[in-house]
Amino acid sequence: MAAISREEVAHLARLSRLAVTEQELDRFAGQLDVILQSVARIGDVAAEDIPPTSHSVPLTNIYRDDVVQPSLTQEQALSGAPDSAEGRFRVPRILDEEE
């Protein structure tokens, strides 16, 4: 793979509207070349018989059975609320929206 040229880096900088110095052009050309070579190596390693994945090991979700357990009544839950209405917590309006 050919190295990225200074002219290509300068063109990319112009497209990105970045002001770069002559020294930065040389440095960025080297850095971008390393990045492009790394990406090319990944493409070489990827084989058609290996499916694309987002994780290296299969993920499984573990769910527990829903079991009804004793809990607070509605009245008990609302007993410590500063304000309630119609069996729900009442909170101050935070957005200027019409009802």
C-alpha positions as CSV (number, residue, x, y, z in Angstrom):
1,M,0.0,0.0,0.0
2,A,1.4,3.4,-1.0
3,A,2.0,6.0,1.7
4,I,-0.3,8.9,1.9
5,S,1.3,11.9,0.3
6,R,1.8,15.4,1.8
7,E,-0.4,16.7,-1.0
8,E,-3.2,14.4,0.1
9,V,-2.9,15.4,3.7
10,A,-2.9,19.1,2.6
11,H,-6.1,18.4,0.5
12,L,-7.7,16.7,3.5
13,A,-6.8,19.7,5.7
14,R,-8.3,22.1,3.2
15,L,-11.5,20.1,3.0
16,S,-11.6,20.0,6.8
17,R,-10.8,23.7,7.0
18,L,-7.8,23.0,9.2
19,A,-4.7,25.3,9.1
20,V,-1.6,23.0,9.2
21,T,2.1,23.9,9.1
22,E,4.6,22.2,6.8
23,Q,6.0,20.2,9.8
24,E,2.5,19.1,10.6
25,L,1.9,17.9,7.0
26,D,4.9,15.5,7.4
27,R,3.8,14.3,10.8
28,F,0.2,13.8,9.9
29,A,1.1,12.0,6.6
30,G,3.1,9.5,8.7
31,Q,0.3,9.1,11.3
32,L,-2.4,8.7,8.7
33,D,-0.3,6.2,6.8
34,V,0.0,4.0,10.0
35,I,-3.7,4.2,10.5
36,L,-4.5,3.2,6.9
37,Q,-2.0,0.3,7.0
38,S,-3.6,-0.9,10.2
39,V,-7.1,-0.8,8.7
40,A,-5.8,-2.7,5.6
41,R,-4.3,-5.4,7.8
42,I,-7.7,-5.9,9.5
43,G,-9.3,-6.3,6.0
44,D,-6.7,-8.9,5.2
45,V,-7.4,-10.9,8.3
46,A,-11.2,-10.9,7.9
47,A,-12.2,-14.1,6.2
48,E,-15.4,-15.0,4.5
49,D,-15.8,-18.1,6.8
50,I,-15.8,-15.9,9.9
51,P,-19.1,-14.1,10.5
52,P,-19.0,-10.5,11.6
53,T,-19.7,-10.1,15.3
54,S,-20.0,-7.4,17.9
55,H,-18.6,-9.6,20.7
56,S,-15.9,-12.2,20.9
57,V,-18.1,-14.5,23.0
58,P,-21.8,-15.2,22.7
59,L,-23.9,-13.2,25.0
60,T,-26.9,-14.6,26.8
61,N,-29.4,-12.8,29.0
62,I,-30.3,-14.4,32.3
63,Y,-33.9,-13.7,33.4
64,R,-35.4,-14.6,36.6
65,D,-39.0,-15.7,36.9
66,D,-41.4,-12.9,38.0
67,V,-42.6,-13.8,41.4
68,V,-45.2,-11.7,43.2
69,Q,-43.9,-10.6,46.6
70,P,-45.3,-8.5,49.3
71,S,-44.7,-4.8,48.8
72,L,-46.0,-1.4,49.8
73,T,-49.6,-0.5,49.2
74,Q,-50.3,2.6,47.1
75,E,-51.2,4.5,50.2
76,Q,-47.9,3.5,52.0
77,A,-45.8,4.5,49.0
78,L,-47.5,7.9,48.8
79,S,-47.5,8.5,52.5
80,G,-44.0,10.1,52.5
81,A,-44.6,12.2,49.3
82,P,-44.8,15.9,49.7
83,D,-47.7,16.0,47.3
84,S,-49.9,13.4,45.5
85,A,-52.9,13.4,43.3
86,E,-55.1,10.7,41.9
87,G,-53.0,8.0,43.5
88,R,-49.7,9.3,42.0
89,F,-46.8,11.4,43.0
90,R,-47.3,15.0,42.1
91,V,-44.2,16.9,41.0
92,P,-43.7,20.5,39.9
93,R,-44.0,21.2,36.2
94,I,-40.5,21.7,34.7
95,L,-41.4,22.4,31.1
96,D,-43.7,25.1,29.8
97,E,-46.1,22.8,28.0
98,E,-49.8,23.2,27.8
99,E,-52.0,20.3,29.1
